[in-house]
Amino acid sequence: MEKDNLLKSVPRAGKVVSTSFLIELPELGQLNKRKIPDLVGVAPLNRDSGTLRGKRTVWGIRANLRTVLYMASLIGIKRNPVLVYVYQRLLSTGKAKKLALIACMRKLFTILNAMVRSNTIWQSNSIINNI
C-alpha cells in the first residue's frame, strides 16, 4: 500500500501505472538504474551482426509495462513539468519526436524506481534541479 501511494503521487500517472508496476514488476526499487530499464524495454538495444550496423531499438520482456509507460509519457509530455522539460530539451537539440518520447519513458521509469527505492513522494522542483 505504501508503494502504491508513492507511485500515485506522480502527476498524470494514476492508478493504472501504479497497479501495473506493482503487480508485474516486483523488482521495482531493488535494481539500479542501469539494469531495470532492460526489463521493461526502454533501453536502446542493438541488433548488429557482422558488418551490419542498424538503428538501436527498444524491446524487452515486459512489453505491456512498456505500453503503460508509453501512455503515461504521452500524457506527461503535455502536463508533467519534468517530462515537458526533458522532451522540449531533446527536441531543441534536433532529436526525433519518437526518440524524445522514448527518452521521457526511460526518465519517468528511472524516477519511479528511485522513488520506490528511497521511499519518497514526487517532488518536481528537486527533480528538475537534478536534470
Secondary structure, 3 states (H helix, E strand, C coil): CHHHHHHHCCCCCHHHHHHHHHHHCCCCCCCCCCCHHHHHCCCEECCCECCECCCCEECCCCHHHHHHHHHHHHHHHHHCHHHHHHHHHHHHCCCCHHHHHHHHHHHHHHHHHHHHHHCCCCCHHHHHHHC
